[in-house]
Amino acid sequence: MSTRKNGLPTKVYPILSNFNYVISVLMINDEFILLDATNKQAPFGIIPYRALNIDGRVMDFNKGSYWMPIKPYNKNILFAHSKISAESNGHFKGVVNQANYGYIGFEKRNAIEEVTLQQYIKNQENKIAGIEVENFQIEELNNIEKPLKENYEVTVEPEVVGDKVILHPFFNKTYISKNPFNLDKRNYPIDFGFPFTNTYLVSIDLGEEYQVEHLPSSRSIKLQSDDGECSVTYVADGNKVNIRFNMKLNSYRYAPEAYPALKEFFGTMVTMLKDEPIILKKI
């Protein structure tokens, strides 16, 4: 096969020089499973991102060679649950529990291996714009068949403008933090490599400190042909606010004609995550 950086091999007439990589194909109960032994962080059935390049040429020495689609593992999920409570000093304090499945966990394990676990934790605990992370812990680091879990304590310092308190509910690092599409048009296909899902649950306890003055609107957006959807829901119940954000990209390869829709989809999603704060008022 050919890696993503090496380009696509011609399918009209296979040429040996087009190929630069080899993986194995295992068949179990009529199911084809792709295997790659070059990365020890890869769970069974997950091949490195560089190898996700549409089609490979199977060399079957009994039946001859033929093309086979390179299908990625499809349960790639980032799930994060944040619980924070208002304190008398104006800050919000709580915990975040996050689980990373499939390629998302695979990517994080590779990132940890590149810099060491201690350095990775230090990087995560570096304070950023009103967010302080402490007691960062990782579970199942070496059990690659299970999701990688990240748990930490967080202190959030909201922005204060006059008598308004501005709280951004998706304060933790999100999988998508900016729109990857910033060109006016695109002439080439878009290939994410694999489908993925992001879910963020946020529970905010205002206690006796604040009351809600404004909540962003609950809404949803969809791509055509069930290729993807994104929704956010805000519910205020007494002194508590519960938020659910869910984004699902079901397809991972798109024709150039889909670029405007993808650009709008990701732009709206980033706006939901980064630019729609909750407005509170001190009691």
N, C-alpha and C positions, 0 to 999 in steps of 0.2 A: 504494500500500500504506500501512499504518499502522505506525509505529514501536512498539516495546514500551511506551514510556512513554505513547504516545497511546492505547493500548488496542486491542482487537480490533474491526474493522469488522463491522457486521451483514451476514450473508450472505443473509438473507431477501430484502432489496431493497437493493442497493448505493446508498449515499448519498454524494455527493461530499465532504461535510464530514467524513465518517469517515476520509478519507485525508489524509495529510500528507507523503508521501514517494514518490519515484520511483526505480526501478532499471530496468536493461535485462535482457531475456531473449534469449540467443543460442542458436540451435539448430545443433549440429554433429553430423552423422551420427545424427540422431534423439535426441540427448542435449541436454537443456535446461541451459544454464549461466547462472547469475545473475551480473550484473556491476554494480559500483558504483564510480564514479570520484571519490567524495568523500574518500577516504583513500589517500594515496600509499603507505602501508605494507601495503596489502591485496594479497596475491598474486592471480593470475588465478583467478577462480572462487570467491573468498572475499569475502563482503559483510560490512560491519560488524555487530557484535553487536546494535546497536540495531535492525537491519532483520530480525532472525531472529524473525518474529512470525507463524508458523503458515501463513497464506495471503495471497496477493496477487491483485489483479485484473489480468489481462493484457488490455491494450487492443490487440487485433489488428484493424487497420482494414480487413482483407480478409475476416476470418471472424467479426468481432464480438468481444465481450469474454467472458471466462470466468475462473473461479477456478483458481489453481495453487498447490500446496503449496510453501512456502519451505523447501527442504531444505538444511541446513548442510553444509559440508565435513566429512567424517567421519574424516580421519586426523589427529586432534589428540592429539599425544603429547608427554609430557615423559619423557625418558630421562636418567638420571644414573648415572654410575659413579664410586664413591669408592674410593680406595686409601689406607689409612693404616697406619703402622707405629709400634710402641711405641719410645719413646726412654728413655734412662737417667734423665732428669729427671722421669719420670712422665707426660709429655705424649705425645700421638699426633700424628704429622705426616704429611701426604701431599697428594694432589691430587684434585680433583673435575673431571670432564668431563661437561658437560650439554648436551643438544640439545633444542630446543623446536620442535615441528612444528605446522603448521596454525594454529588460533586461539590456541594457547598462545604460539607465536612472534609472532603478530600482536599480541597483548596486550602482550608485552614490548617490541616495537619501538615501539608507541605510548607506553608508559611512558618509554622512553628519550627519545623526541622531546619529551615534555612537560617534562623536566627537564635535558636535555643529557646526552651520553654521560659526560662527566666527573663530573657530579653523581650519575648512576646508579651508576657504579663506586664512588664515594665512599660512597654509601648501602650498597652491598653489602659494602664492606670495614669498615664500622663493627662493632666487636667486640660480640658479644652473648653473655651468659651462658656463659662458658667456651669460646667459639668465636672464633678469630681468622682472618680471611680476608685474604690478600695476593696481589699480582700478578694481579688480576682482569683477564681479557682476554675480549674478545668478537670472534667471527668471523662473517662473512657478514651483517653488520649491514645493508648496503645491497643485498645480493642477496636480495630478498624472496621469490624462488621457491625458496630453499633454507632449511633449518632454521637458526634462530639458535642459535649455539653459545656457551656460557659455560664458561671454564676458569679455575680458580684454585687456589692453594695454601691449605691449611687446617691450623691447629694446634688440636687439641682437648684441653682440660684436663678429664679425668674427675673425677667426685666421689669423694672418699675418705671412707669411714665405717669407722673402726677399721682392721681389716686387709683390708677389702673395697674394691675399686675398682669403681665403677659407671659404665659406659660406655653412652651412648645412641647406637646405631649410625646412626640417621637424623638426624644432627646438622645436615645442610644444610637449607636452606629447602625445605619440601615444598609442592607445589601446593595441597593441602588440609591446613591446619594446625589446624583446629578444626571441630567438627560444626556445619554451617550450620542444623541443625534443632534448635531448643531449646524449641519450644512443645509443649504436651500434645496438641494436635490441630490440624488444618488443614482449612479448608473450601474452599480453592481449589486448582486444579491446580498441579503443580510443573513448571517449565520451565527446564532448565539452558541451553537455547539450542543446545547441540551435544554430541555424545558425546565422551568423552576417555579416554585411557589414561595411567597413570603407572607407570613402572618404575624401581626403584632397585636397583642392584647395589652391594654394599659388601664390600670385601675388607680384612680386618684381619690384620696380621702382628704377633703378640705377641712375636716374637723370643725372647730369653732373659730377658725382663722379667716376663711374666705367664703364668699358666695359667688356663684356664676353670674356674670353679666352678659357674656356672649359665648356661644358654642358655634364652631364651624358647621356648615351644613353636611348632613349625611348624603352621600351620593355614590353613584357607580358609573363606570364607563366600560365599554366592550370593544374588542376588535371584531372584525367580520369573520364569519365561518367558525365561530367558537375558538378562534386562535388565542384569545386571551381576555381576561377581565380584571377589573380592579374596583374595590369598593371600600368605603370608610363609613362607620356608623358611630355616632355620638349619642350617649344616653345619660341624662342627668337625673339622679334619684336622690332627693334630699341633699345631703352634704357629700355625696359621692358622684363621681363621673366615671363612666366606663366607655372605653373606646375599642373598636375592633377595626383593624385594617387588614385587608386580604388582597393580594395580587397573585394572579396565576397566568403564566405564559405557557399555553398548551402546545403551541408549535414553536419551532426553533429555527426554521429556515423560511425566508421570505423573499419574494421577487422584488426587484427594484421599485415596481409600481406600488408596493406596500409601504414605501418609505414615509410618505406624508402622514399616513395613519399611525405608524409606529412612533414617529416624532411627536405627534400630538398626544398619543397614549402615554408615553414616558414623561413628556412634559407635564401633563396633568397629574400623573402619579407623584412626581417629585414635588409639585405644588402642594398636594395633599399632605405629604410627609414633612415638608420643610417650611412652608409659607402660610400655614393656616393655624395660628395659635388660639388658645383658649384665653379669653379676657376675664379676669377675676377682679373682685373688689374686696378690700379688707373690711371685715365686720367691725 
